[in-house]
Amino acid sequence: MVSTQNNSSIDGNQRQGVPELEVRPGGMFVQIRDLNPNPNPSPPTIKLKVKFGSSYHHLHISSHASFGELKKMLAEPTGLHPEEQKLIYKNKVRDSKSYLDVAGVRNGSKLVLVEDALSKERRCLEMLKDANFQNSSKLLKQLRLEVKKLSQQVESLHMKGCKEGRVSETEVENLTEMLMRKLIALDEIQVVGDPRLQRREQVREVQRQIESLDMMKLQLCSNGGGDSHNAHAFTSTNAKGNQRLHPKQHCTSIVKEALRNSESVVTTKWETFD
């Protein structure tokens, strides 16, 4: 490979700003390659002195770092979250997104750190809000499982009435009371956003099951019931007008019909809440 200096003047002085050329084997002139393995050296590290209250903290950081990065380094020794910090340099509060070198921070510069009370209060409120959200979600999940179990018990009670022909009034009242307690528990949960919709769905499910039990209890009373020892007879009318018990094979369809009727016939006046 042959190197040439055709960028020099006649008197032998190299012109400024013109790169040197080299000749490739094919005769083409190209710019001499820079064989420097590290053309962009890393920015220098500077030492800073940060005052916080009566204490001083000495840190080493890149001169091209941001004030936000400096705050993260100060979080551990000061115990302040980066969002709760205010860094002051030359009597001016510096933004976390601004850079040290742009602000004129050099090796040996001194900064002052103060606590941002407003940001701390805002952050505490956010943490409290998040904790309430998590707690409400946990309670809703637990109540959803409990309501599901009670709904299965209501369905089982309908099945029992279909198969045996009679249902104890005590069972109806106990299930109603347990569902009412779940309704109160749902009302006491303070929720916002998506959990509110979840709570509303659970409230409607509880109300639907209670209304189904109310219909069962009304039928029980119409059949001469009145005390806990009386039972609810599940009867239907055949083509001749005679009453008979529903066949066992029809129990599933009867239960579905009873639950569907409870949605259209409201026996309880509910108070609506979000």
Secondary structure, DSSP 8 states (H G I E B T S, - for coil): -EEE-TTB-TTS-B-TT---EEE-TTS-EEE-----S-SS----EEEEEEEETTEEEEEEEETT-BHHHHHHHHHHHH---GGGEEEEETTEE--TTSBTTTTT--TT-EEEEEE-HHHHHHHHHHHHHHHHHHHHHHHHHHHHHHHHHHHHHHHHHHHHHHHHS--BHHHHHHHHHHHHHHHHHHHH----SHHHHHHHHHHHHHHHHHHHHHHHHHHHHHTT--STT-B---EEE-TTS-EEE--GGGHHHHHHHHHHHHHHS--S------
